[in-house]
Amino acid sequence: MSKEFKLHCFAQSGNAYKVALMLSCAGADWESVFVDYFAGMTRTPEWRQAVNEMGEIPVLEHAGNKLSQSGVILNYLADHFEQFGARGENEKREVLRWLLFDNHKFTGYLAAYRWIRSFASPQPHSEVLAFFRARAEAAFGVVDRHLADRAYVAADRPTIADLSMAGYVFYPTEETGFDFASTHPNIARWMDRISALPGWKQPYDLMPGQRIAPRQA
Ligand SMILES: N[C@@H](CCC(=O)N[C@@H](CS)C(=O)NCC(=O)O)C(=O)O
């Protein structure tokens, strides 16, 4: 029987992992729809017309709607499940503030760095890699300092801001090139708290697709 939620995703997509994690932690009735990103599926006009004109994963199908942009989807699911959402106007702004920071800088640079370091072809020039690594590290510094005296990013409990920022940090060090436990202790402790949430699973255990060996850095 068809599930209530369908998530268009593939295993290497941390942006999709944010949504998969939310669905798993909320105990949703969901299934994945495998998108063959590496075969160019999201770049075809047919896929863009039928699924997402932006050519991006994740896309969530629910109740006849197709939603894209992980932040929008997380917000929708928080309202739907009444879980991981903001309470009150101040928290709403705080959650939004971190969602935007995550999309632009924390996820933005980490995802780009992991991609060009481990999977992209042709191999990037070393100066390009160094640029993205430095930008990612700058964002990590901001978050590590923020988490020095709090358990979660935007409230006194886990919210969709945490789930968004969890998108890429759980991929293996051999892919990301970062080992937070040795460089960013507050992020590492926050990761321990996130991975203790009921329903938490690793990205490769939540989404379909072959694992690809990362290029040796
Ligand atoms: N801001 C978007 C980013 C989505 C995104 O970049 N997804 C990647 C996969 S992780 C993608 O589909 N990229 C396709 C492309 O850039 O051509 C979100 O949070 O959903």
Ligand as a Chemical Component Dictionary entry (heavy atoms), coordinates in Angstrom:
data_LIG
# 
_chem_comp.id                   LIG 
_chem_comp.type                 NON-POLYMER 
_chem_comp.pdbx_formal_charge   0 
_chem_comp.three_letter_code    LIG 
# 
loop_
_chem_comp_atom.comp_id 
_chem_comp_atom.atom_id 
_chem_comp_atom.alt_atom_id 
_chem_comp_atom.type_symbol 
_chem_comp_atom.charge 
_chem_comp_atom.model_Cartn_x 
_chem_comp_atom.model_Cartn_y 
_chem_comp_atom.model_Cartn_z 
_chem_comp_atom.pdbx_ordinal 
LIG N1  N1  N 0 18.577 24.751 -0.594 1  
LIG C1  C1  C 0 18.209 23.470 -1.139 2  
LIG C2  C2  C 0 19.442 22.779 -1.670 3  
LIG C3  C3  C 0 19.096 21.511 -2.399 4  
LIG C4  C4  C 0 20.279 20.937 -3.157 5  
LIG O1  O1  O 0 21.267 21.615 -3.455 6  
LIG N2  N2  N 0 20.173 19.638 -3.458 7  
LIG C5  C5  C 0 21.195 18.987 -4.225 8  
LIG C6  C6  C 0 21.341 17.557 -3.781 9  
LIG S1  S1  S 0 21.958 17.490 -2.115 10 
LIG C7  C7  C 0 20.777 18.996 -5.663 11 
LIG O2  O2  O 0 19.751 18.460 -5.994 12 
LIG N3  N3  N 0 21.586 19.634 -6.517 13 
LIG C8  C8  C 0 21.317 19.646 -7.907 14 
LIG C9  C9  C 0 22.075 20.720 -8.605 15 
LIG O3  O3  O 0 22.567 21.654 -7.959 16 
LIG O4  O4  O 0 22.143 20.627 -9.824 17 
LIG C10 C10 C 0 17.510 22.633 -0.075 18 
LIG O5  O5  O 0 17.797 22.850 1.105  19 
LIG O6  O6  O 0 16.648 21.796 -0.404 20 
# 
loop_
_chem_comp_bond.comp_id 
_chem_comp_bond.atom_id_1 
_chem_comp_bond.atom_id_2 
_chem_comp_bond.value_order 
_chem_comp_bond.pdbx_ordinal 
LIG N1  C1  SING 1  
LIG C1  C2  SING 2  
LIG C1  C10 SING 3  
LIG C2  C3  SING 4  
LIG C3  C4  SING 5  
LIG C4  O1  DOUB 6  
LIG C4  N2  SING 7  
LIG N2  C5  SING 8  
LIG C5  C6  SING 9  
LIG C5  C7  SING 10 
LIG C6  S1  SING 11 
LIG C7  O2  DOUB 12 
LIG C7  N3  SING 13 
LIG N3  C8  SING 14 
LIG C8  C9  SING 15 
LIG C9  O3  DOUB 16 
LIG C9  O4  SING 17 
LIG C10 O5  DOUB 18 
LIG C10 O6  SING 19 
# 
